[in-house]
Amino acid sequence: MTTETATRPPAGTKAPSFVYFSDLLARPVVDADGAPIGRLFDLSIRLPEAYPTVTQILIRPPGQADLLLVAEGTQVRSWAERRIALAVRVRELRPSRRTDKTEILLREALLDKQVVDVSGAKVERVNDLHFLIAREGQLILAHIDVGLRGLARRLGWERGIESVVRAVRPRARYLTKDDGLIGWKYVLPTLGDPAGLRLAFSQKSIGRLHPADLAEILEDLPAGSRRTVFDALEFQTAARVLPEVDPTIQQDLLPAESDPERAADLLEKMPPDAAADVLGELPEEDAQDLIERMQPEDAKAVTELLEHEEDTAGGLMTTDLVTFRGDMTIGDAFARLREIAPDVEFLYQFYVVDERRRLVGIVNTRRLFLGAETVPLKDVMAPWTIRVHPEDSASYVAEVIEKYNQAAVPVTDADGVLVGQITVDDVLTEVLPEAWKKKLRL
């Protein structure tokens, strides 16, 4: 979890002032003449801003269950007093109404809601909000509070719980004042706002996350929010994330019905085996429609993979691999690798084939770097006998990879023709534990 603390100010300067939302809620509000107006009910901000300023305050007059009065954030004289004093009279206030689609009400939209912490790659519940009181009197949303302390503060139990914890565990993390604070700029709200709120987040921050972490975020979100977050991802990011998502959720995320062209484009950007896995979870009619919309070469690759049973080498393999002819030089190989590198996922182990695409050897990056550029690949390749066949079981594939300590194993047909490869990650989560159980005789 990413936490942020206020920077210590230089000697002789005034420390920045902070206030929690729970301390502001229900605080009395008075007008410029000191006449009571009511109590603070909510605050609003506009998106997207890294640290948004409170634009409006909503006040509930006494005895009014439905009426809310609105003052501008700039009309507040001070946020630090026990009474919030306005610089205007009560007659200058207006009834509440939403005037800007980028505006959200914090109490309504954030408290007790789920947000995605894009720096910590997890879903969090908002227990409180933390504001900076700027020198100009502005109130700036600085952090969300997802810690237990924030919840205790909201419930009015903070002092009691702190006393108990301090007596039992004086060094408990709970006693850290800022434990649980996450900078607002790191947070992606997942809000079902009736005004059509757009998600405000940094694609750069999202892009730094591993696809598996993003997949876990999507799986943790409520079903109604997953598609909104997935659709907001950049295209390349979405293509990397979808294969990592639980198969039972993939169908909900892939826009097969609403935008089949985009769905087909996403499948084309995936490794063929990952695209085949996603298509295999769809109804047959939907899968066939998407295949027909794909580029012919991509469609052919996934169609061939779909013909194999899921728990066989053919079902696990990918056709996304690199082959060379034996008479190519190391220099030729490097030139080709530089050309195709952006489109190939696995760039460690390469296969040397003859004119009929029969496997004759393997060369890895280490052998390429150790040889001179003019040396033919047939002189540096390793003759290769380790291989599996499309009909071999997934458990057998795992045993071969584990026995020979390989990052990948080639798949050949009965005539020795190279048809694909299986990398270690393809079998690790599903089959490798079984192989280890056999090896350890558990």
ChimeraX attribute file (.defattr): number of C-alpha atoms within 10 A of each C-alpha:
attribute: neighborCount
match mode: 1-to-1
recipient: residues
	/A:1	15
	/A:2	14
	/A:3	15
	/A:4	14
	/A:5	12
	/A:6	11
	/A:7	8
	/A:8	10
	/A:9	10
	/A:10	8
	/A:11	7
	/A:12	6
	/A:13	8
	/A:14	10
	/A:15	12
	/A:16	13
	/A:17	13
	/A:18	17
	/A:19	17
	/A:20	19
	/A:21	23
	/A:22	20
	/A:23	15
	/A:24	20
	/A:25	16
	/A:26	15
	/A:27	16
	/A:28	20
	/A:29	21
	/A:30	21
	/A:31	22
	/A:32	15
	/A:33	12
	/A:34	15
	/A:35	13
	/A:36	17
	/A:37	20
	/A:38	21
	/A:39	21
	/A:40	22
	/A:41	19
	/A:42	20
	/A:43	24
	/A:44	21
	/A:45	22
	/A:46	17
	/A:47	17
	/A:48	15
	/A:49	13
	/A:50	16
	/A:51	18
	/A:52	18
	/A:53	22
	/A:54	21
	/A:55	19
	/A:56	21
	/A:57	22
	/A:58	24
	/A:59	27
	/A:60	22
	/A:61	19
	/A:62	11
	/A:63	8
	/A:64	9
	/A:65	8
	/A:66	7
	/A:67	13
	/A:68	21
	/A:69	20
	/A:70	20
	/A:71	22
	/A:72	16
	/A:73	20
	/A:74	17
	/A:75	18
	/A:76	22
	/A:77	18
	/A:78	17
	/A:79	20
	/A:80	14
	/A:81	11
	/A:82	12
	/A:83	17
	/A:84	20
	/A:85	23
	/A:86	24
	/A:87	16
	/A:88	17
	/A:89	14
	/A:90	19
	/A:91	7
	/A:92	10
	/A:93	16
	/A:94	12
	/A:95	11
	/A:96	16
	/A:97	10
	/A:98	11
	/A:99	7
	/A:100	9
	/A:101	14
	/A:102	16
	/A:103	18
	/A:104	21
	/A:105	18
	/A:106	18
	/A:107	18
	/A:108	13
	/A:109	16
	/A:110	20
	/A:111	18
	/A:112	15
	/A:113	15
	/A:114	22
	/A:115	21
	/A:116	23
	/A:117	23
	/A:118	25
	/A:119	18
	/A:120	16
	/A:121	19
	/A:122	17
	/A:123	21
	/A:124	22
	/A:125	18
	/A:126	20
	/A:127	25
	/A:128	28
	/A:129	24
	/A:130	24
	/A:131	21
	/A:132	21
	/A:133	20
	/A:134	14
	/A:135	10
	/A:136	9
	/A:137	16
	/A:138	20
	/A:139	25
	/A:140	19
	/A:141	26
	/A:142	21
	/A:143	25
	/A:144	29
	/A:145	26
	/A:146	23
	/A:147	19
	/A:148	14
	/A:149	24
	/A:150	27
	/A:151	19
	/A:152	17
	/A:153	18
	/A:154	16
	/A:155	11
	/A:156	13
	/A:157	13
	/A:158	15
	/A:159	12
	/A:160	10
	/A:161	16
	/A:162	17
	/A:163	12
	/A:164	11
	/A:165	16
	/A:166	13
	/A:167	10
	/A:168	10
	/A:169	11
	/A:170	13
	/A:171	11
	/A:172	11
	/A:173	12
	/A:174	18
	/A:175	16
	/A:176	10
	/A:177	11
	/A:178	19
	/A:179	20
	/A:180	24
	/A:181	23
	/A:182	25
	/A:183	21
	/A:184	21
	/A:185	22
	/A:186	20
	/A:187	23
	/A:188	19
	/A:189	21
	/A:190	24
	/A:191	20
	/A:192	13
	/A:193	12
	/A:194	7
	/A:195	12
	/A:196	10
	/A:197	16
	/A:198	18
	/A:199	16
	/A:200	17
	/A:201	22
	/A:202	16
	/A:203	13
	/A:204	9
	/A:205	13
	/A:206	21
	/A:207	16
	/A:208	12
	/A:209	16
	/A:210	13
	/A:211	20
	/A:212	16
	/A:213	18
	/A:214	26
	/A:215	23
	/A:216	17
	/A:217	21
	/A:218	26
	/A:219	17
	/A:220	16
	/A:221	19
	/A:222	11
	/A:223	13
	/A:224	12
	/A:225	16
	/A:226	19
	/A:227	17
	/A:228	17
	/A:229	21
	/A:230	19
	/A:231	13
	/A:232	15
	/A:233	17
	/A:234	13
	/A:235	15
	/A:236	12
	/A:237	20
	/A:238	23
	/A:239	22
	/A:240	21
	/A:241	22
	/A:242	27
	/A:243	22
	/A:244	17
	/A:245	22
	/A:246	14
	/A:247	16
	/A:248	12
	/A:249	17
	/A:250	20
	/A:251	17
	/A:252	14
	/A:253	20
	/A:254	24
	/A:255	17
	/A:256	18
	/A:257	11
	/A:258	9
	/A:259	10
	/A:260	16
	/A:261	16
	/A:262	16
	/A:263	19
	/A:264	24
	/A:265	16
	/A:266	21
	/A:267	27
	/A:268	20
	/A:269	17
	/A:270	23
	/A:271	23
	/A:272	23
	/A:273	25
	/A:274	23
	/A:275	27
	/A:276	26
	/A:277	19
	/A:278	23
	/A:279	24
	/A:280	16
	/A:281	14
	/A:282	18
	/A:283	10
	/A:284	10
	/A:285	8
	/A:286	13
	/A:287	17
	/A:288	14
	/A:289	15
	/A:290	20
	/A:291	21
	/A:292	12
	/A:293	16
	/A:294	19
	/A:295	12
	/A:296	10
	/A:297	9
	/A:298	18
	/A:299	21
	/A:300	15
	/A:301	18
	/A:302	25
	/A:303	16
	/A:304	16
	/A:305	25
	/A:306	18
	/A:307	11
	/A:308	16
	/A:309	15
	/A:310	16
	/A:311	16
	/A:312	18
	/A:313	30
	/A:314	30
	/A:315	23
	/A:316	25
	/A:317	26
	/A:318	25
	/A:319	19
	/A:320	18
	/A:321	19
	/A:322	20
	/A:323	17
	/A:324	21
	/A:325	19
	/A:326	20
	/A:327	14
	/A:328	15
	/A:329	22
	/A:330	23
	/A:331	18
	/A:332	16
	/A:333	20
	/A:334	14
	/A:335	11
	/A:336	13
	/A:337	14
	/A:338	9
	/A:339	10
	/A:340	12
	/A:341	12
	/A:342	8
	/A:343	11
	/A:344	12
	/A:345	12
	/A:346	15
	/A:347	13
	/A:348	13
	/A:349	20
	/A:350	20
	/A:351	24
	/A:352	25
	/A:353	20
	/A:354	15
	/A:355	8
	/A:356	10
	/A:357	17
	/A:358	17
	/A:359	25
	/A:360	20
	/A:361	21
	/A:362	23
	/A:363	21
	/A:364	15
	/A:365	12
	/A:366	10
	/A:367	15
	/A:368	19
	/A:369	12
	/A:370	10
	/A:371	16
	/A:372	13
	/A:373	15
	/A:374	11
	/A:375	16
	/A:376	19
	/A:377	26
	/A:378	21
	/A:379	12
	/A:380	20
	/A:381	19
	/A:382	16
	/A:383	13
	/A:384	14
	/A:385	11
	/A:386	12
	/A:387	19
	/A:388	21
	/A:389	19
	/A:390	23
	/A:391	15
	/A:392	15
	/A:393	19
	/A:394	23
	/A:395	18
	/A:396	16
	/A:397	28
	/A:398	25
	/A:399	19
	/A:400	18
	/A:401	21
	/A:402	16
	/A:403	10
	/A:404	11
	/A:405	11
	/A:406	13
	/A:407	14
	/A:408	22
	/A:409	23
	/A:410	25
	/A:411	26
	/A:412	21
	/A:413	16
	/A:414	8
	/A:415	9
	/A:416	16
	/A:417	16
	/A:418	23
	/A:419	21
	/A:420	24
	/A:421	26
	/A:422	27
	/A:423	20
	/A:424	18
	/A:425	11
	/A:426	20
	/A:427	21
	/A:428	15
	/A:429	10
	/A:430	13
	/A:431	18
	/A:432	22
	/A:433	14
	/A:434	16
	/A:435	19
	/A:436	14
	/A:437	10
	/A:438	11
	/A:439	10
	/A:440	8
	/A:441	7
	/A:442	7
